[in-house]
Amino acid sequence: MSTTEELFQALTTVNDPELRRPITELNMVASAEMDGDTAVIKVLLTIAGCPMRSTIEDEVRAAVAPLPGVNQVRVELGVMSPEQRQQLRDSLASTRTPFSDPSSLTRLIAVASGKGGVGKSSITVNLAAALAADGLKVGLIDADVHGFSIPALMGTSQNPTRVDEMILPPVAHGVKLISIGMFLDSNQPVIWRGPMLHRALEQFLSDVYFGDLDVLLLDLPPGTGDIAISVAQLLPNSELLVITTPQSTATQVAERAGTIALQTKQKVIGVVENMSYLQLPDGSQMEIFGSGGGDALSSTLSEQLGYSVPLLGQLPLEEALRQGSDVGTPVVLANPQAEVSQRLRQIARTLVQRPRGLAGRALPLNF
């Protein structure tokens, strides 16, 4: 016969799907005891309409059922009291990583482009999925408020869960993500000016609970407008990754997206050239949009910024990438053997080669 202690120990393996922490650690398990050969587990949900209640219930059953003497599992779902929710918020706030703090260990990468249509958002979601698949804790902010597309590209229609003033982001393919599109009733346009755009981004960074992340990616709108400036102000430690196509016109516009770093003091960590070529059945390559644009942009940015801005990769024009975007499954997961998937994974690993540690950082020590 399993004991209460053994039941609680088994429940430590059950994570809240949104907070990504054990339900025992979050004080969501009100009781766990045996009634004959039936394990009776009472779980307190954060809110009454928790969208992940069935997932939590299924995982609790799966964790407890294999224990000795357990022939049945009965899961009783309750709701936290206002006082319990306050305690939860306080505990989460104490562990929240302040992304704007210079001592933060989270890698902040803003993905930028000079113009639309170069595949910036598709590349962003694939990099996020690849990093998460490699075991990193990854967050993704859809900062393209006017042209949001991240929820569709990641295949989620789940709305964020609000716990009083705190917002819990949905998780798709192991990535925590937030987008203004999650707060709209339909595919309606967002008609906002600069101050409202700034405030929306500020709320994404302050009110959304991402927890401790290894990498936070931001999908910026094309160009050098309000959001690009706001990211630099709110996240002074953020770095820029510039996306372009080989076409000379595209690289000239992308140059502006990179040289904004001269004013914002951000670092440009690299260039990715998308749609570099189309692989033909006979083995030859058709350069539909020309060639050399990524190399040219890398050289120009290196010269203007005064440090090396490498060309991190050239991505082929493949149908698999478009298909993955259409169904909401990043190609690095849906078709990992595709050439474009392998190159995206290599770029992702290159981005995080810098170790996540305290080397070279000042520590707040008092003597």
Buried (B, 14 or more C-beta within 10 A) or exposed (E): EBEEEBBBBBBEBBBBBBBBBBBBEBEBBEBBBBEEEEBBBBBBBBBEEBBBBEBBBEBBBEBBEEBEEBEEBEBEBEBBEEEBBEBBBEEBEEEBBEBBEEEBBBBBBBBBBBBEEBBBBBBBBBBBBBBBBBEBBBBBBBBBBBBBBBBBBBBBEBEBBEBEEBBBBBBBBBBBBBBBBBEEEEEEEBEBEEEEBBEBBEEBBBEBBBBBBBBBBBBBBBBBEBBBBBBBEBBEBBBBBBBBBBBBEBBBBBBBBBBBBEEBEBBBBBBBBBBBBBBEEEEEEEBBBBBBBBBBBBBBBBEBBEEEBEBBBBBBBBEBBEBBBEEBBBBBBBBBEBEBBEBBBEBBEBBBEEEEEEEEEEEEEEE
